[in-house]
Amino acid sequence: MITPVIINRLQWKAYLIFVVTKLLFVPIICFFFPETSNFRLENIDEFFASGGNPAKIAKEISKAVEAENDSEKLSSVSEKEKVEVEHSDLDIYLTNMMKPIKNIAVFGANGALGEVLIPALLQADFDVGCITRFGSQKSLPAGVHARLSDYSNVEALTKVLEGKDAIVEAFNPAAASYQTNILQAALAAGVRHIVTPDFSGNTFHPNAKETLIFDPKLTAQRELERIVAESNGLLSWTAIITGPWYDWTIERGIFWINKEGRTITRYGSGDQRCSISRRALNGEALVAVLTNPEKYRNRAAYFASHTVSTNQLIALIDDLGLEGWKTVDVPFDGFTEKARALWREDTERDVEDRLNSRAYAALSTVALLDEDNYYGSNFENQVEPGWDEGETALKENLKRLVIHD
């Protein structure tokens, strides 16, 4: 055992006398000065060092000590209440998360995307309500509850979203400007999950912002992240990425395969692989997400029917033995610069309908078919397991799509 130097000098007897004196000091002071009975050693020192009226000084010190004690008690109670509140919030959160999602509100139900999402949700026995803006004339499928609301009015949106478990944003990218209002209303109404306005290209790729065409969706993503962070876990989200819908675009004549002109356009080498999907797959993926939201919580979920190159599509069309089909080659050198120039011209002319512009189509081609996959259109390695449909299914679908009746 190590003995302090001071003890060696005082010897044990002297040290014991020192300790005993110290122990008796406080009781003796309290005996002669009872007003110091609730004082600490530092308070007693302050009492004798201050001078002046002992009674007045003792009274002031007593008040300070009592205040300090009250503060410590209050702090203790506050911490206890804080823990209780945190546990209460956690209980509510866990209870909500364990409940299956049942009631769905769909924004943009009348569009090309809504046309496949609504039937898929109904077939999976979800209760579906569609939030439409005033002036919408399109009819909705049987079994769907329609509610009119002004997207710019948070209070009105909150009212129509009450009782909903999840929101599906299936609107035109231009409507993503209402994201802040929709999310604020969702949080106020107690909505638990948001499916974001994606269902297309890889907007979560690091280079997505350079495509220009994804700007509205990227703005919506940033706002989503901000509001979800402020919700303390009460609101979660999923983005569904499916790539271009090859069957829908072929039918509209805006894919590389043009059934009316019997041509296949090959940009550059034709070896660039791109992840593509049937339009209906969007509905199937949505049902998968809403059936098991925790699996896809707060992330982008990738789904694709196929990942193929233009040269593979050419080979599949050739295998169908169709007459009169030809391949049109388009050099990719300088294509990006031309597409960006068209976009700048539209910006200068204040073009509002970007989605149907030549610039949008050109930039979409750049994003999908860049030789080095710079924009992440080939996300084959990120696709959820079990969703690739294989080459045979693709060949059968192409046959159905391109053969004229």
Rosetta blueprint (number, residue, H / E / L):
1 M L
2 I L
3 T L
4 P L
5 V H
6 I H
7 I H
8 N H
9 R H
10 L H
11 Q H
12 W H
13 K H
14 A H
15 Y H
16 L H
17 I H
18 F H
19 V H
20 V H
21 T H
22 K H
23 L H
24 L H
25 F H
26 V H
27 P H
28 I H
29 I H
30 C H
31 F H
32 F H
33 F L
34 P H
35 E H
36 T H
37 S L
38 N L
39 F L
40 R L
41 L H
42 E H
43 N H
44 I H
45 D H
46 E H
47 F H
48 F H
49 A H
50 S H
51 G L
52 G L
53 N L
54 P H
55 A H
56 K H
57 I H
58 A H
59 K H
60 E H
61 I H
62 S H
63 K H
64 A H
65 V H
66 E H
67 A H
68 E H
69 N H
70 D H
71 S H
72 E H
73 K H
74 L H
75 S H
76 S H
77 V H
78 S H
79 E H
80 K H
81 E H
82 K H
83 V H
84 E H
85 V H
86 E H
87 H H
88 S H
89 D H
90 L H
91 D H
92 I H
93 Y H
94 L H
95 T H
96 N H
97 M H
98 M H
99 K L
100 P L
101 I L
102 K L
103 N E
104 I E
105 A E
106 V E
107 F E
108 G L
109 A L
110 N L
111 G L
112 A L
113 L L
114 G H
115 E H
116 V H
117 L H
118 I H
119 P H
120 A H
121 L H
122 L H
123 Q H
124 A L
125 D L
126 F L
127 D E
128 V E
129 G E
130 C E
131 I E
132 T E
133 R L
134 F L
135 G L
136 S L
137 Q L
138 K L
139 S L
140 L L
141 P L
142 A L
143 G L
144 V L
145 H E
146 A E
147 R E
148 L E
149 S L
150 D L
151 Y L
152 S L
153 N L
154 V H
155 E H
156 A H
157 L H
158 T H
159 K H
160 V H
161 L H
162 E L
163 G L
164 K L
165 D L
166 A E
167 I E
168 V E
169 E E
170 A L
171 F L
172 N L
173 P H
174 A H
175 A H
176 A H
177 S H
178 Y H
179 Q H
180 T H
181 N H
182 I H
183 L H
184 Q H
185 A H
186 A H
187 L H
188 A H
189 A H
190 G L
191 V L
192 R L
193 H E
194 I E
195 V E
196 T L
197 P L
198 D L
199 F L
200 S L
201 G L
202 N L
203 T L
204 F L
205 H L
206 P L
207 N L
208 A H
209 K H
210 E H
211 T H
212 L L
213 I L
214 F L
215 D H
216 P H
217 K H
218 L H
219 T H
220 A H
221 Q H
222 R H
223 E H
224 L H
225 E H
226 R H
227 I H
228 V H
229 A H
230 E H
231 S L
232 N L
233 G L
234 L L
235 L L
236 S E
237 W E
238 T E
239 A E
240 I E
241 I E
242 T L
243 G L
244 P L
245 W E
246 Y H
247 D H
248 W H
249 T H
250 I H
251 E H
252 R H
253 G L
254 I L
255 F L
256 W L
257 I E
258 N E
259 K L
260 E L
261 G L
262 R L
263 T E
264 I E
265 T E
266 R E
267 Y E
268 G L
269 S L
270 G L
271 D L
272 Q L
273 R E
274 C E
275 S E
276 I E
277 S E
278 R L
279 R L
280 A L
281 L H
282 N H
283 G H
284 E H
285 A H
286 L H
287 V H
288 A H
289 V H
290 L H
291 T H
292 N L
293 P L
294 E L
295 K L
296 Y L
297 R L
298 N L
299 R E
300 A E
301 A E
302 Y E
303 F L
304 A L
305 S L
306 H E
307 T E
308 V E
309 S E
310 T H
311 N H
312 Q H
313 L H
314 I H
315 A H
316 L H
317 I H
318 D H
319 D H
320 L L
321 G L
322 L L
323 E L
324 G L
325 W L
326 K E
327 T E
328 V E
329 D E
330 V E
331 P L
332 F L
333 D L
334 G L
335 F H
336 T H
337 E H
338 K H
339 A H
340 R H
341 A H
342 L H
343 W H
344 R H
345 E H
346 D H
347 T H
348 E H
349 R L
350 D L
351 V L
352 E L
353 D L
354 R L
355 L L
356 N L
357 S L
358 R H
359 A H
360 Y H
361 A H
362 A H
363 L H
364 S H
365 T H
366 V H
367 A H
368 L H
369 L H
370 D L
371 E L
372 D L
373 N L
374 Y L
375 Y L
376 G L
377 S L
378 N L
379 F L
380 E H
381 N H
382 Q H
383 V E
384 E L
385 P L
386 G L
387 W L
388 D L
389 E L
390 G H
391 E H
392 T H
393 A H
394 L H
395 K H
396 E H
397 N H
398 L H
399 K H
400 R H
401 L H
402 V H
403 I L
404 H L
405 D L
